[in-house]
């Protein structure tokens, strides 16, 4: 555990384009979002690497991809995305890892 970081997991949903949403209002999750294969992982320590997430999440199913968005200085932003091949694998990972500490 690094600095007490507890992972926050949620199903990933796309954002509304700024032109369609000038007030910045958050939209409700779309119907069927529970059938998403992609999870958003928040509260990641800045030392986290893609391999760390792959190792943690691959236990729950086949991964389609892992992405850690970066700042201009090439450090991670503190969140990432993990995409599974099936929604069932994503649900299983979310239930099992909901309150897990990465380090």
PAPADREN-455849 format. One record per residue: residue in one letter; z, x, y of N, C-alpha, C, O, CB in turn. Coordinates in pm, whole numbers, padded with zeros to 5 digits, always signed. Glycine has a CB too. Layout:
<rs>
AZXYZXYZXYZXYZXY...
</rs>
This chain:
<rs>
X+00000+00085-00116+00000+00000+00000+00000+00090+00124+00077+00186+00132+00122-00097-00001X-00087+00060+00219-00093+00135+00344-00050+00043+00457-00114-00060+00481-00237+00191+00368X+00054+00077+00526+00105+00000+00639+00127-00147+00605+00116-00232+00693+00009+00010+00755X+00158-00178+00482+00189-00316+00444+00071-00411+00453+00091-00529+00480+00298-00367+00528X-00051-00363+00432-00170-00448+00441-00180-00541+00322-00193-00496+00208-00297-00363+00452X-00173-00671+00347-00192-00772+00243-00331-00832+00262-00364-00877+00372-00079-00883+00250X-00412-00833+00156-00548-00884+00167-00548-01033+00196-00466-01107+00141-00626-00856+00038X-00637-01077+00280-00659-01218+00311-00798-01254+00262-00897-01195+00307-00643-01248+00466X-00808-01348+00169-00936-01386+00111-00975-01527+00152-00891-01616+00161-00931-01376-00041X-01105-01546+00176-01159-01679+00204-01305-01678+00165-01368-01572+00157-01140-01718+00356X-01360-01796+00140-01502-01804+00111-01578-01779+00240-01540-01829+00346-01540-01943+00049X-01684-01702+00230-01762-01666+00347-01859-01777+00382-01932-01826+00295-01836-01535+00324X-01862-01818+00509-01958-01917+00558-02026-01857+00680-01964-01785+00758-01888-02054+00593X-02153-01888+00696-02229-01833+00808-02182-01885+00941-02123-01993+00950-02375-01865+00791X-02208-01810+01043-02170-01848+01179-02281-01931+01242-02396-01925+01200-02141-01724+01265X-02244-02009+01342-02341-02085+01420-02401-01991+01523-02328-01916+01589-02276-02211+01487X-02531-01994+01539-02597-01910+01638-02543-01942+01777-02520-02058+01808-02750-01929+01633X-02522-01839+01863-02466-01863+01997-02546-01965+02078-02487-02041+02155-02459-01732+02072X-02678-01968+02064-02759-02063+02140-02728-02206+02099-02740-02298+02180-02907-02033+02120X-02690-02226+01973-02657-02360+01923-02512-02395+01950-02474-02510+01934-02686-02369+01774X-02432-02299+01991-02289-02319+02005-02237-02244+02128-02160-02150+02113-02215-02273+01879X-02278-02284+02249-02240-02209+02368-02090-02206+02395-02041-02113+02460-02308-02267+02486X-02015-02305+02347-01872-02309+02372-01793-02226+02271-01672-02209+02286-01823-02453+02370X-01860-02173+02170-01792-02091+02070-01704-02171+01976-01609-02116+01919-01709-01987+02137X-01732-02300+01959-01652-02386+01873-01676-02348+01727-01790-02331+01684-01686-02535+01896X-01567-02335+01652-01581-02303+01511-01619-02430+01436-01565-02538+01461-01449-02242+01453X-01712-02416+01344-01753-02532+01267-01668-02541+01141-01615-02441+01093-01903-02523+01230X-01654-02662+01088-01579-02677+00963-01658-02617+00848-01780-02605+00857-01547-02827+00935X-01591-02578+00741-01664-02523+00627-01763-02626+00574-01732-02744+00566-01567-02480+00516X-01883-02581+00538-01981-02675+00488-01941-02731+00352-01864-02670+00278-02116-02608+00479X-01996-02848+00321-01973-02906+00190-02020-02807+00086-02124-02743+00103-02046-03043+00175X-01945-02793-00022-01984-02702-00128-01948-02558-00101-01990-02469-00176-02130-02712-00150X-01869-02530+00005-01834-02391+00033-01751-02332-00081-01747-02210-00098-01757-02380+00165X-01685-02417-00157-01610-02370-00273-01705-02319-00381-01662-02254-00476-01520-02482-00329X-01835-02349-00368-01934-02303-00464-02000-02174-00416-02102-02132-00471-02040-02410-00487X-01943-02112-00315-01998-01988-00262-01968-01873-00358-01865-01872-00425-01941-01958-00122X-02058-01778-00363-02038-01657-00444-01982-01543-00360-01945-01439-00415-02169-01614-00509X-01975-01561-00229-01935-01453-00139-01796-01478-00084-01765-01587-00036-02037-01438-00023X-01712-01375-00091-01577-01381-00036-01569-01289+00085-01628-01181+00087-01472-01342-00141X-01494-01333+00184-01462-01248+00298-01322-01194+00273-01229-01270+00245-01472-01326+00435X-01307-01063+00284-01178-00998+00260-01131-00943+00393-01196-00856+00452-01189-00884+00150X-01018-00993+00441-00967-00951+00571-00842-00867+00555-00783-00860+00447-00937-01073+00659X-00804-00803+00663-00683-00721+00671-00693-00596+00584-00594-00552+00526-00562-00803+00629X-00813-00541+00575-00833-00417+00498-00782-00298+00578-00802-00292+00700-00982-00398+00461X-00718-00203+00512-00679-00080+00583-00805-00003+00622-00906-00009+00551-00585+00008+00495X-00801+00066+00732-00919+00137+00781-00960+00252+00690-01070+00306+00705-00892+00189+00921X-00874+00291+00597-00907+00397+00501-00987+00344+00382-01032+00422+00299-00781+00464+00451X-01004+00212+00373-01069+00147+00259-01215+00190+00247-01286+00204+00347-01060-00005+00272X-01259+00211+00124-01398+00246+00093-01458+00135+00006-01386+00059-00057-01407+00384+00021X-01593+00128+00004-01659+00028-00080-01617+00043-00225-01598-00058-00295-01812+00042-00068X-01601+00165-00272-01560+00188-00410-01426+00122-00440-01405+00070-00549-01553+00338-00440X-01333+00125-00343-01202+00062-00363-01216-00088-00390-01153-00142-00480-01112+00086-00239X-01301-00153-00310-01322-00297-00330-01396-00325-00460-01363-00419-00531-01400-00356-00212X-01495-00242-00492-01568-00260-00618-01473-00249-00736-01477-00331-00828-01682-00156-00631X-01387-00148-00734-01292-00129-00844-01196-00248-00855-01166-00292-00966-01212+00001-00823X-01149-00299-00744-01053-00410-00744-01117-00540-00790-01059-00612-00872-00994-00428-00604X-01237-00572-00739-01298-00702-00766-01383-00708-00892-01405-00816-00946-01381-00741-00650X-01432-00595-00941-01521-00597-01057-01451-00644-01184-01517-00681-01281-01579-00460-01080X-01320-00643-01185-01243-00693-01299-01267-00843-01319-01252-00893-01430-01093-00665-01278X-01304-00914-01213-01316-01060-01218-01459-01109-01237-01482-01230-01240-01261-01119-01092X-01556-01019-01249-01693-01059-01273-01792-00956-01222-01755-00853-01166-01721-01193-01209X-01920-00988-01244-02025-00897-01199-02045-00911-01049-02057-01021-00996-02157-00924-01273X-02048-00797-00981-02065-00796-00836-02212-00785-00801-02286-00704-00858-01985-00682-00772X-02252-00866-00707-02388-00857-00653-02391-00754-00541-02491-00685-00521-02436-00995-00602X-02281-00745-00467-02275-00648-00358-02140-00646-00290-02062-00741-00298-02381-00677-00258X-02113-00536-00222-01992-00517-00141-02037-00460-00008-02119-00367-00003-01887-00422-00212X-01984-00516+00101-02025-00467+00234-01903-00455+00323-01820-00546+00331-02130-00561+00298X-01892-00341+00390-01785-00316+00487-01850-00290+00622-01898-00180+00647-01696-00194+00443X-01852-00390+00711-01910-00368+00844-01837-00257+00918-01715-00242+00907-01906-00498+00927X-01914-00178+00993-01857-00061+01063-01872-00073+01214-01960-00141+01265-01925+00066+01015X-01782-00004+01282-01786+00008+01427-01888+00116+01463-01935+00188+01375-01644+00041+01486X-01923+00130+01591-02015+00236+01632-01967+00377+01595-02048+00468+01578-02038+00229+01780X-01835+00395+01583-01783+00528+01546-01779+00547+01393-01721+00644+01345-01643+00548+01604X-01837+00456+01319-01852+00461+01173-01724+00437+01095-01719+00465+00976-01908+00593+01133X-01619+00386+01160-01500+00344+01087-01516+00195+01057-01588+00124+01127-01368+00372+01169X-01449+00148+00952-01466+00007+00916-01391-00082+01014-01298-00038+01082-01417-00019+00771X-01433-00207+01019-01375-00303+01114-01248-00371+01062-01186-00448+01135-01478-00408+01147X-01210-00345+00938-01088-00406+00884-01114-00530+00801-01020-00597+00759-00996-00442+00996X-01241-00560+00776-01276-00671+00688-01402-00634+00612-01471-00538+00646-01296-00804+00768X-01431-00712+00508-01550-00685+00429-01593-00808+00353-01529-00913+00360-01526-00570+00333X-01703-00795+00280-01758-00905+00200-01780-00857+00058-01828-00746+00035-01890-00957+00262X-01744-00942-00037-01766-00914-00178-01844-01033-00233-01800-01147-00221-01630-00892-00257X-01960-01006-00293-02043-01114-00346-02054-01102-00497-02090-00996-00550-02183-01112-00281X-02023-01211-00565-02030-01219-00711-02160-01288-00751-02230-01346-00668-01908-01296-00768X-02193-01281-00880-02313-01347-00930-02295-01497-00945-02391-01573-00931-02354-01287-01063X-02170-01542-00972-02147-01686-00989-02028-01731-00904-01938-01652-00876-02121-01721-01139X-02029-01857-00863-01915-01911-00786-01785-01908-00865-01678-01889-00807-01945-02054-00743X-01793-01926-00996-01672-01926-01079-01603-01790-01075-01480-01782-01069-01708-01963-01224X-01681-01682-01078-01623-01548-01069-01556-01529-00934-01448-01470-00926-01732-01440-01091X-01618-01577-00827-01560-01566-00693-01429-01643-00684-01331-01595-00627-01659-01616-00586X-01426-01764-00741-01303-01845-00739-01192-01775-00816-01078-01771-00770-01329-01986-00800X-01225-01720-00934-01124-01650-01014-01066-01531-00939-00944-01510-00940-01185-01603-01147X-01151-01454-00873-01104-01339-00796-01016-01384-00679-00913-01324-00651-01223-01256-00743X-01058-01491-00613-00982-01540-00498-00842-01586-00541-00743-01555-00475-01057-01655-00430X-00835-01658-00651-00705-01705-00699-00616-01589-00742-00496-01588-00713-00722-01802-00816X-00673-01491-00809-00594-01379-00862-00549-01281-00755-00443-01221-00766-00673-01305-00968X-00631-01263-00650-00605-01159-00552-00559-01211-00416-00556-01135-00319-00728-01076-00534X-00525-01335-00408-00492-01398-00280-00387-01321-00200-00399-01311-00077-00444-01538-00303X-00286-01266-00264-00177-01197-00191-00155-01055-00242-00042-01008-00253-00046-01276-00203X-00264-00988-00273-00256-00853-00330-00263-00749-00218-00333-00767-00118-00368-00829-00433X-00191-00640-00238-00199-00526-00148-00298-00427-00209-00288-00395-00328-00059-00460-00126X-00391-00378-00130-00495-00291-00183-00440-00155-00223-00477-00102-00327-00606-00273-00081X-00353-00098-00142-00298+00034-00172-00151+00023-00199-00085+00123-00227-00323+00133-00058
</rs>
